[in-house]
Amino acid sequence: MNQSWDVVVVGGGIVGAACARECASRGLKTAVVESGVVGGGATAAGMGHIVVMDDSPAQLALTHYSQSLWVALAEQMPDDVEFERCGTLWVAADDEEMDEVRHKQVVYAGAGVATEILDGDALAEEEPHLRRPMAGALLVPSDAVVYPPCAAAWMMREAVRAGATLCLPRRVVRAGQGCARLDDGSELHAARIVIACGADSMRLLPEIPVRKRKGHLVITDRYPGLVRHQLVELGYLKSAHSVTADSVAFNVQPRRTGQVLIGSSRQFGDEGTAVDHAILSAMLERAKLYLPEIGSCSAIRVWTGFRAATPDKLPLIGPWPGDETVFLATGHEGLGITTSLATGRLVADHLTEAKAEIPAEAYLPQRFYKRANAGFEGAAQESNAHA
């Protein structure tokens, strides 16, 4: 398949599908190369939380923008995407965490995100199965959930309908200088090659500061009404902030089926797909601390996946200075589902020289280019020093 394209997207997960959909819809001759199935890999392993996060102003801007794009598309998506605006409850266990709830509300209000503070009694009314007493929670009603594999599949169908070509199953073995070489020896030539294959991006561009961060998820049998909102402990913010330490946190999600999806864990240094039973046990014990009845629920599946993490917890979206033909759309860590639509928009905006709706400078890969050889920890230290 020695052909020429405007854009070749490497990766058929939700980020790659979103990029392909945007590029094809703007008239760019687009090809997508995926080695497995569309919506597999990290997409299939994710929770599907469409959440506004505020770890940094740039993260807040990107997640809020992307959530608005999800909401705008909600009526177009098929039923199997399971888009549900269940809202998120950031649960505070004590008075100290309630202070964080109030701070979080101020930050969200500044970005135009509607929230509501619940005291312990109001929280118990909203989620009667939570352990009592709890100090309260912050309700973010705009947050939603989706079923990621079907969301990615729908985006890819939309891309193909707009003229994109899907090359599957094919693996890109080398990408750069305007050429994507496939595992069958064929080559796809393009003005831009968008690397959107998550943690596998390091295989094609080893110098980028992206590392695998392993996570575990558990899904239960059907228990309708056990959980009504996405429930996340305020301590999640502390565990998610670390770029090196292993951690677990209470994070559960209601599914339309009545099942409950239980997370979450974060590990560096373990690149095996096997379940780490010590981590799994700690994660479930954490869940039972907040939701005691989860201990009596039947789990029907446990799995692992790999997030693509960067030192500053922001994705790499934009041209790679080392090769003007290479464009990155990776490093989203646990927010790839949420920020996929915004990533697709920013990629297509850049490639078509359109004005982006949000400032894109914070996500440009050039912020790491000069220190690409410093290693992940070195890049993290330098990033923090300039924060």
C-alpha positions in Angstrom: 0.0 0.0 0.0 2.5 2.6 -1.2 0.2 5.7 -1.2 0.4 9.3 -0.3 -1.9 11.0 2.2 -2.4 14.3 3.9 -2.4 12.6 7.3 -1.6 9.2 8.6 -2.9 8.5 12.1 -1.0 5.8 14.0 -3.4 4.2 16.4 -7.1 3.3 16.4 -7.9 3.9 20.0 -10.2 6.7 21.1 -7.6 9.4 20.6 -6.6 8.2 17.2 -10.2 7.8 16.2 -11.0 11.3 17.3 -8.1 12.7 15.3 -9.1 10.7 12.2 -12.7 11.9 12.5 -11.7 15.6 12.8 -9.1 15.4 10.0 -11.3 13.5 7.5 -14.3 15.8 8.2 -12.2 18.8 7.2 -11.3 17.3 3.9 -7.9 16.0 4.7 -7.0 12.7 3.0 -6.6 10.5 6.0 -5.4 7.0 6.7 -5.5 5.2 10.1 -3.2 2.3 11.0 -4.2 0.0 13.8 -2.5 -3.2 14.8 -5.4 -4.7 16.7 -9.0 -3.7 16.9 -10.5 -0.2 16.9 -11.1 0.8 20.5 -8.8 -1.9 21.9 -5.7 -1.3 24.1 -6.0 1.4 26.7 -9.3 2.5 25.4 -10.9 -0.8 26.2 -9.2 -0.9 29.6 -10.4 2.5 30.7 -13.3 3.6 32.9 -14.9 6.0 30.5 -15.2 8.9 32.9 -15.9 12.2 31.1 -14.6 14.4 33.9 -13.4 18.0 34.4 -10.1 17.8 36.3 -8.2 20.7 37.9 -4.7 19.6 38.7 -3.4 22.5 36.7 -5.0 25.4 34.7 -4.1 23.7 31.4 -5.6 20.4 32.5 -8.8 22.2 33.6 -9.0 24.0 30.3 -8.5 20.9 28.2 -10.9 18.7 30.1 -13.6 21.3 30.3 -13.4 22.0 26.6 -13.4 18.4 25.7 -16.4 17.7 28.0 -18.3 20.4 26.2 -17.6 18.6 22.9 -18.9 15.3 24.3 -22.1 17.0 25.4 -22.6 18.6 22.0 -22.2 15.2 20.3 -24.4 13.3 22.8 -27.5 13.1 20.6 -25.6 11.9 17.6 -23.9 9.0 19.3 -25.6 5.5 19.1 -27.1 3.9 22.2 -24.2 1.5 22.6 -21.9 4.4 23.5 -23.9 4.6 26.8 -23.3 8.3 27.3 -24.8 9.1 30.7 -24.5 12.4 32.6 -24.5 10.8 36.0 -22.3 13.5 37.5 -19.3 13.1 39.8 -19.3 13.2 43.6 -15.9 14.1 45.0 -16.3 12.6 48.5 -14.8 14.2 51.5 -14.2 11.9 54.5 -13.3 14.6 57.0 -13.2 18.4 57.7 -9.8 18.8 56.1 -11.1 17.3 52.8 -14.2 19.5 53.0 -11.8 22.5 52.9 -10.5 21.0 49.6 -14.1 20.7 48.4 -14.6 24.4 49.0 -11.4 25.2 47.3 -12.3 23.0 44.4 -15.6 24.7 44.0 -13.9 28.1 43.7 -11.6 26.8 41.0 -14.4 25.2 39.0 -16.5 28.3 39.3 -13.7 30.4 37.9 -13.8 28.1 34.8 -17.5 28.3 34.5 -18.2 24.7 35.8 -21.3 24.4 37.8 -21.0 22.5 41.1 -22.9 22.0 44.4 -21.5 21.4 47.9 -23.3 18.7 49.8 -23.1 18.2 53.5 -23.0 14.8 55.1 -26.8 14.4 55.2 -27.3 15.5 51.7 -24.5 13.1 50.5 -26.2 10.2 52.3 -29.4 11.0 50.6 -27.8 11.1 47.2 -25.7 7.9 47.8 -27.3 5.9 50.7 -24.8 3.0 50.4 -21.8 5.1 51.3 -20.3 4.6 54.7 -21.5 7.0 57.3 -20.6 9.5 58.5 -19.0 11.3 55.7 -18.2 15.0 55.9 -19.8 15.8 52.5 -18.9 16.1 48.8 -18.7 18.3 45.8 -21.2 17.4 43.1 -20.2 18.1 39.5 -23.4 17.4 37.6 -21.9 17.9 34.1 -19.6 14.9 34.4 -20.6 11.9 32.4 -19.6 8.3 31.6 -19.3 6.4 28.3 -18.5 2.9 27.2 -15.1 3.7 25.6 -14.7 0.8 23.0 -18.1 1.7 21.4 -17.3 5.4 21.5 -14.1 4.8 19.6 -15.8 2.5 17.1 -18.4 5.1 16.4 -15.8 7.9 15.9 -13.9 5.6 13.5 -17.1 4.8 11.5 -17.7 8.6 11.3 -14.1 9.1 10.1 -14.5 6.4 7.4 -17.9 7.9 6.4 -16.0 11.2 5.9 -13.5 9.6 3.6 -10.8 8.1 5.9 -9.2 4.8 5.1 -8.6 2.2 7.9 -5.6 -0.1 7.6 -6.3 -3.0 9.9 -4.7 -5.1 11.3 -1.4 -3.5 10.4 1.5 -2.4 12.6 3.7 0.7 12.0 7.3 -0.4 12.5 8.8 3.0 11.7 7.5 6.5 11.4 9.2 9.7 10.4 10.4 11.9 7.5 6.9 11.7 6.0 6.7 8.0 5.9 5.0 5.3 7.9 6.4 1.9 7.2 4.1 -1.0 8.0 4.9 -4.6 9.1 4.1 -6.0 5.6 6.7 -3.8 4.0 4.3 -1.3 2.5 4.7 2.5 3.1 2.3 5.3 3.6 3.7 8.7 2.7 2.1 11.8 4.3 2.7 15.4 5.0 2.0 14.7 8.6 2.1 11.5 10.7 0.1 11.7 13.8 1.4 9.3 16.5 -1.7 8.5 18.6 -0.9 5.1 20.0 -0.7 5.8 23.7 2.1 4.1 25.6 3.2 2.4 22.4 4.2 5.8 21.0 7.6 5.3 22.8 8.4 2.4 20.4 8.2 4.8 17.4 9.8 7.8 19.1 11.9 6.6 22.1 13.0 10.1 23.0 9.6 11.4 24.1 9.1 11.5 27.9 6.2 9.1 28.1 6.0 6.1 30.5 3.6 3.3 31.0 1.5 3.5 34.1 -0.4 0.3 34.9 -3.9 0.3 36.3 -6.4 -2.3 37.5 -10.2 -2.3 37.1 -12.9 -4.7 38.4 -16.5 -4.9 37.2 -19.2 -6.5 39.3 -22.4 -8.4 38.5 -25.6 -6.3 38.3 -26.6 -4.4 41.4 -29.0 -1.6 40.2 -29.0 1.4 42.5 -25.9 0.5 44.5 -24.2 3.6 43.0 -25.9 6.5 41.4 -22.9 8.9 40.5 -19.3 8.5 39.7 -17.8 8.4 43.2 -14.2 9.6 43.8 -12.4 10.2 47.0 -10.6 13.5 47.5 -7.5 11.5 48.3 -7.5 10.5 44.6 -6.1 13.9 43.8 -3.1 13.2 46.0 -2.4 9.7 44.5 -3.0 10.9 40.9 -0.6 13.8 41.5 2.5 11.5 42.1 4.4 10.8 39.0 6.5 8.0 40.6 4.8 6.3 43.5 2.3 3.3 43.3 -1.1 4.1 44.7 -4.7 3.1 45.0 -7.8 5.3 45.5 -11.6 4.9 45.8 -13.2 5.5 42.4 -16.3 3.7 41.4 -18.7 4.1 38.4 -22.3 3.1 37.8 -22.9 1.4 34.5 -26.2 1.5 32.6 -26.4 -2.3 33.0 -26.5 -2.0 36.8 -23.0 -3.1 37.2 -20.4 -1.2 39.2 -16.9 -0.5 37.8 -14.3 -0.3 40.6 -11.0 1.5 40.4 -8.4 2.7 40.7 -4.7 1.9 40.9 -1.5 3.4 39.5 1.8 1.7 39.1 5.1 2.5 37.5 7.7 -0.1 36.7 5.3 -3.1 36.1 4.9 -3.6 32.4 3.4 -7.0 32.7 -0.3 -7.5 31.9 -0.9 -9.9 34.8 -3.1 -8.8 37.8 -1.0 -7.7 40.7 -3.0 -9.3 43.6 -1.4 -7.1 46.3 -2.5 -4.0 44.4 -5.9 -5.4 43.6 -6.5 -6.3 47.2 -5.5 -2.8 48.4 -7.8 -1.3 45.8 -10.8 -3.3 46.9 -10.1 -2.7 50.5 -10.0 1.0 49.8 -13.4 0.7 48.0 -14.9 -1.2 50.9 -13.8 1.6 53.3 -16.1 4.0 51.4 -18.7 1.6 50.1 -18.9 -1.4 52.6 -21.5 -3.3 50.5 -19.1 -3.7 47.7 -17.4 -6.4 49.7 -20.4 -8.7 49.2 -20.7 -8.0 45.5 -19.7 -10.6 42.9 -16.9 -9.6 40.6 -17.2 -11.0 37.1 -14.0 -9.6 35.6 -10.7 -8.1 36.5 -8.3 -6.6 34.0 -5.3 -4.3 33.6 -4.3 -1.6 31.2 -1.5 0.9 30.6 -1.9 4.7 30.7 0.6 6.8 28.8 2.0 9.2 31.4 4.1 12.4 31.0 6.1 14.1 33.8 3.8 17.1 34.0 0.6 15.2 33.6 -0.3 17.0 30.4 -0.6 15.3 27.0 1.7 15.9 24.1 -0.4 17.4 21.3 1.4 19.1 18.5 4.5 18.9 16.2 7.6 17.1 17.4 10.5 19.6 16.8 12.9 16.7 15.9 10.9 15.9 12.7 8.5 18.4 11.1 6.4 15.6 9.6 5.7 14.0 13.0 2.8 15.2 15.1 2.0 13.8 18.6 -1.3 13.0 20.2 -0.3 10.9 23.2 0.6 11.1 26.9 -3.0 11.6 28.1 -2.6 9.2 31.1 -6.0 8.6 32.8 -7.7 11.3 30.8 -7.5 10.0 27.3 -11.3 9.2 27.1 -12.2 12.6 28.4 -9.8 14.6 26.3 -10.0 12.6 23.0 -12.4 15.0 21.3 -10.4 18.1 22.3 -7.2 16.4 21.1 -8.8 15.6 17.8 -9.9 19.3 17.4 -6.5 20.7 18.3 -4.7 18.3 15.9 -7.0 19.2 13.1 -6.9 22.9 13.9 -3.1 22.8 13.6 -3.0 20.8 10.4 -5.6 23.1 8.7 -4.2 26.3 10.2 -7.5 27.0 11.9 -7.7 29.1 15.1 -8.0 26.8 18.2 -10.8 27.5 20.6 -8.5 27.1 23.6 -4.8 28.0 24.0 -2.7 25.0 22.9 0.8 26.1 24.0 0.7 24.1 27.3 0.3 20.8 25.4 3.0 21.3 22.7 5.7 18.6 22.8 8.4 21.2 22.4 8.3 21.8 26.1 10.2 18.5 26.5 12.3 18.5 23.3 15.5 20.1 24.7 15.5 17.7 27.7 14.3 14.6 25.9 17.5 12.8 26.9 17.2 13.7 30.6 14.9 10.7 31.3 11.4 10.7 32.8 12.5 11.7 36.3 14.8 14.4 35.1 12.1 15.8 32.9 9.7 15.7 35.8 12.1 17.6 38.0 12.8 20.3 35.4 9.0 20.6 34.6 8.3 21.1 38.3 11.1 23.6 38.6 9.4 25.7 35.9 5.9 25.2 37.1 
